[in-house]
Amino acid sequence: MSTKKTAVAGQFYPADENQLREQIKSYTEGIVKQCDYYSRAIIVPHAGYDYSGALAANGYQFLKKELDTIIIFAPAHRVYVENFAISTADDFETPLGNIEVNKAINDEVKNFGCEENDEAFLNEHSIEVQLPFIKTYFENAKIVPIIVGGADQHKICEIINHYWDNEKIGFVISSDLSHFRPRTEAQRIDFVTADMIENNMNENLLPEQACGYKAVAGLVEFSKSKNFSLIRVGVTDSSEKTKDASSVVGYGSWFLAEEEKTNFLRTYFQEIIRKLAVLSIKSQLDNLNLKIENCPRALETRLASFVTLMEGGILRGCIGSIAPHQPLIVDVCQNARNAAFKDPRFTPVQANEFEKLQFSISLLTRPEQITFENEEDLIEKLQPEKDGVIIRDAGRQAVYLPEVWKQIPDKKEFLNSLKQKAGLTPEWFSDTFEAYRFRAELV
């Protein structure tokens, strides 16, 4: 029986079993799970537990409890790895007890370019720091530890896709974010990285954004291929522990949701999104500052929204964002206030009207350009009741949400009305005419 011995116990996490159990327990007891969802894939940091252990534990709570094998993708820090490295060990040592390697899958992944390389595992912390969490949350689960070197991110997507049909297999992507930059600069970089992860933009992730960027990109590519979404658990950095903002390391955690992001947020956060819209208007009417505390981190994702106000079945205000440009929590509050007080078509809402208002909030997917040969082709490609539509031409722009189809079900009339909203004539069309579609989930 060959055992991979611990290398960073006592450095990255306690070597003593009782101390380690107590530290992980302290993280678990302090967690407030933001939604009742269980996933089969997570991204978690791999720094010392004092720095990122609480965030990692928060990520692990979203993994399905029924998993019996966990495939770990982690970056190589110590040894050059040409593609992927796997271990010949039968199990991996932890202070909480050894974890068995799933030898059958460990052998199978050789078909994807994984090569045995025990040297790569000797002092590699990116795999090892994950093991106590796995032993805690999945006492009898086996692992397939894979160290990622120069491998193509598409291969990682292939491996995940190959094993996805087996619901007993889960995936852990081990990665920190930006490294050793001033906190303000690190936050800018990590903001971009989070946005790319949460919007399934895997193509241009760079090593300076995350040490495990290839595995992160591989999971994002898989998410995109399935129209799944990665939901934020949290983003932080080492200065939260050290109080030194001069040079920080960023940490982030996400879990994979098996549905489109707007639908997921509607399902699990509808109540709080509506509450935020209502409170943002009420606080302004009462001349109070809106304080948002303990808001789910998932709502920090950049997402576009529209807020529509009705009074007695009549439109009272509607303002929104066409494309994501700020955190959803900010976007909803801002658009709610603007719909109430700054829609140029209406007078500002008064305090005596507040109780009469009906709120409708739409969460928008990222707009996708529609390609077409002519106006007839564009009309043919429109999908009534599904498509929200944006048009642009001659310096003009207009948008209709999908619910407008209820008032204008005919596709040609819908487009002509949208042109008029943009300040164009119904007959207007040109070679520079652009159209985009999006979906909207009503909250």
N, C-alpha and C positions, 0 to 999 in steps of 0.2 A: 504494500500500500504506500503510494507516494503522496506526501503532503507538502503543499506550498506553505512555508512558515511565514508568520507575520514579519513585516519589516519596519512598519511605522507605528506599531502599538507603543504607547507611551510618549509619542510625539504628536501625532494627529488626533489621537483619541486615547482614553485611559487603557493601560495594559491590564489593570486589575478588573476582574469580572464584575465584582459588586459595584465598583465605581462607574464602570461603563454602563451597567444596567441602570443605575441611578441617574446618570446623565441623560441617557435616551428617554428614560421615564419622565424626567423633568420637561423634556421637549414635548412628549406626547400629552402630558397632563395640561400643558399650556396652550395646546392647539384648539382653536375653534374652527371646525371644518366649514368652509364657506358655502358648500352645497353638498347634497347627498348624491354624489356621483362616484362611480368606481371605474377606473381605466385599466388598460393593459400596457400603457407606455407612459413614462415620465422622463423629464429632464431634471436632474438634480445636481447641485454643486459637490465638489470633492475636496474642499479645503479642510483645515483642522476644525474639529467639532465646535470649539469655542467661537469660531468665526461664522461657519455656515451650517452647523449641525441642526439648529432649530429649523432652518428653511428646508434642509434636506428631509428631516422628519415630517415636515408639513407636506412635502411632495409625496413621500412614501405612503401616507395615509390614503391617497387616492388610488393606489394599486389594488386591483381585485384580490380578495382574500383567498380565492380558490386556486390561484396560480401554483403550479408544482415545479415549473422551471422558469428561471429568469435569465435572459440573455443580456449581458452587460457590454456596452460599447464604451470604451474609455481611451483617452489619448495617451500616446507614448511621451513621457517626460525625460526618461533616463537613457534609453537605448534606441538606436536607429532601427526602425521597423519599415521594411520596404512596402508591404501592403497591410496585412493583418497578422497579428501574433495570437496563437492559442497555446494553452499550457498542456503538458503531458501529465500533470498532477491528477491524482484521483480525488483529492479534496483540498480545500483551503482552510487554514487554521484561523480561528478568531478566538478572543478571550471568552466568548459566549458558547463555544463549541465549534467543531469543524463543519464546513458546508461541502456537501458532495458535488462533484462535477457530473453533469449529465453527459456521460462519455459517448452515447450514441449520437447526440446532436453535435457534440464537440468534434466528432469525426466527420459528420455530414457537412459541416461548414467549410471543410477543406475544399469542397466543390466550388466555393465562392472566392477562393484565393487565400484562405486562412492557412497559415503555416505554423508548425510547432516551433516555439522559440521561448524556452523557459527563462533565458537570460532577461528578456524584456519584462518579466514579472518580478524579478528579484527584489528591486527597491521601488517598484511602481506604486505610488499611493492612490492613483485615480481609480484603480480597481478595489484596492484593499479597504479604503474608507467606506465603501458601500456595503461591505459584507456584514458588519454588525447590525446595520439597519435591516438587511435582508433576513438575518438570523432572528432578529427580534420580531419582525412582522410576519415572516414566513418560515417558521421553525424547521419544517421538514422539506422545504423547497430545495431543488438543485440549481446549480448555476452553469452558465456557459460564458466564461469571461473572455472577451475579445479586445485586444489592444489595437487601436487604429493608428497606423503610420501613414504611409503614402497612398493608401487605398482610395479609390474613387468613391465619392459619396453615393453615386448611383448603386454601387454594390451593396452599400448598407441598406438602401431602400429595397433592393432585391431580397436581401436576407430577411428583413422584417416582413415583406410581402409573402415570402415563401412559407413562413411559419405562422402567419396571421390566422389562418383557418383553424389552427389548434388553440382553442380558447383557454387552455391550461398554461400557455406560454406567455410570459410578459417580457417587457423590454425596459431597461434602465439606460439612459444616456447620461454619462458622467461628464460634466463640463462646468468650469467656471466661466466667467465673462471676461471683460477687459482686465488687463494687468498693469499695475504700477504706474498709474497716471494720477494727476491731481483729481480730486473728487468731482469737480464741476465738469472736467473733460470726460472722465469715466462715465458720468451719468448721461452725457450726451451720446456717447458711443453705445452704452447699454440700452438707452431709449430706442435707438435705431435698431439694435439687435432684437429687442423685444418686439418691435413693430414688424420686423421681417418674419420672426417666428410666428406671431399671432395672425399674420396675413398670408401664411404659406408662400413666402418669397424666399425660396432656398437657393436661387441661382448665384447670388453674389455675396454669400457669407464669407468673411475673411478671417484668417487666423488671429488678427489683432482684436477681433470681436469676441472670440471664445476659443479657449485652448482645445476644446472638443468640437470645433466648428464643423468638421466633416460628418461626425455622427449626428450632430444637431441638424445639419442640412439634409442628411439621409432620412431622418424622421420627418422633417418638414416636407420633403419630396413625397414621402409615402402619404402623409396627411393630405397633401394637395391632390394626389392621384385618386384618393377615396372621397374627396370633398368633406374630409373631417376637419377638425380645428384644434389648435393647441391653446389651452386656457391657462391664463396666468395664475400661479400660486403666490408668487412674490418675487420682487427684485430688490436687492440690497447690496451693500458693499462692506469691506472690512473696517471702515471707519466707525461703523456702528459699535464695534468692539474696542478698537484702539483709540478712537477719538482723534486720530491723526488723518487729516484730509489731504495731506501733501502727496501721498502716494497710496492708492487703494487698489484692491482687487474686487471686481464685481461678481455677484452671485445671483443666479436666477433659477426659478423652478416653474415648470409647466406640466400639465397632464393632457393626454390626448382624448378628446371627446369625439365620439363616432357620429357626428352630425355637423351641419354648417353652424358657424359661430353665432349668427343672429338668432337662429332657432334655439340653440343651447341657452343663450342669455335670456331669451324670452321665457323658456321653460323654467329655468332655475332662479331668475332674478327679476321676474315681472313685478312683483310686489314692491321691491325696493326702488326699481327704476321709476315706477309711477309715483311713489312717495317722494322721490327727489324732485320730480317735476312739480308736484303740488306744493312742496315746501319752498321751492325756489320762488314761486309767485307769491305765496303767503308771506314769506319773510320780507319781500320788497314792499308789499302792501302795509306791513306792520313796521316798516323802517328798521328792520333788524338784519344783522349780518347772518347769512346762512352758514352754519358750522356743520361740516360733514365729518363724522367720526366713525371709525370701525367699519368703513365701507368695504365690501368684498373686493379683493385685489383684481378679480376678473373684470371689474368695471373700469379698471385703469387702461384697458386696451383701447387703442385708437379705433373709433367707429363713428360713422355718420348717423345722424338721427334727424327726424322731423317731429315737431310737437304741434298737434292740431287741437284747437279749443273750439268747442261748440256750446251754444247757449240756446236752449229751446229748439234744438234741431237745426239751428242756423249757424253758419261759420262765424266765429268770433275772432279768429287769428290763426295763422299757420306760418311758422318759420322753421327752417331746417338747414342742414348741411348736405351738400351733394356728395362730397368725398371726405373720407376720414382725415382729420387734421389735428385732433386733440383727444384726450381721454374721453371715453363715453360719458363718464360721470360729469365731466365739465360740459360736454356738448349738450346733454339733456337739460341740465340746469340753465345754461345760457339760452338755448332755443326756447325753453318754456317761458323765460322772462321776456325774450324778444317777441314771442307770439302774443303775449299778454299786453305788452306795453310799447312795442316798436313796429308792429305790422302797419305799414303806411296806409293800408286800406281801411283801418278801423281806429276809433278813438281808444286810448288806453283803458284797460279794464279797471273798474272802480271796486272799492271794498265791498259795496253792497251787491255786486255781481258774483263774487267769488264762489259762494255756495251753489250757484246755478250752473257753473261751468262743468262741462264734460271733457275729459282729457283723452286724447288718443296719441300714442307715441309709436313711431315707426323706426325700426332699426334697419339700416340700409346695408346691403352688401356693397363691396367695392364695384364701381361702374366698369362695365366691359364694353369696348367699342364694337358697334355693329358694322360689319362690312357689307356693302351693297353696291350694285351697279348703277341703279337709277332709283327714282322715287317709288316706282311700282314694286321694285325688288325690296326696298326698305319696308314698305307697307306689308308686303307678303311675310316678312320675317318678324314682324311684331307679334307678340303673344298676349292677347287680351287677358286681363285679370291677373296675369303673372308679372309682366314687365312694368317696372317703373321706367320712364323714358326721359332722357336729357337730349336736347338738340342744341347745336351751336352753329352759327354762321353770321357773317357780316357784322362781327362784333356783338352779336346778340346771343342770349342764352335763355332757356326756359326748361322747367322740369315738371313732370306730372308723376305723382305717386301711383302705385298700381290700383288703389281704390277709385281713382278717377274713371277707370273703365266702367264702373257701375253707372256713372252719369253719361258717358260717351262710349258705348260698346262698339260702334263702328270704327274700324281701324283707320280709314281715310279721314273721317271726321275728327277722330282723336288727334291725328297728326296735324291736321289743319288748325284745330283749336290750340294746339301747343305752339304752332308757328305764331298765331295771333298773340298768345301770351308773351312770346319773345319780342313782339313788336314787328313781326314780319306779316306779309299778306298770305292768305291761304294758298295762293298760286306760287309762292316763292320756292325756288329750288335752284341749286347751283353745284358746280363741281367741288366746292369747298364745304358743302353741307356735311355736318358730322352728327352722328346719333350714337347714344350709349344706352345700355340697358342695365338695370339692377333689380334685385329683389328686395322686398321689405317685409319684415315680420312685425305685425301689430302687437303692441304691448298693452 
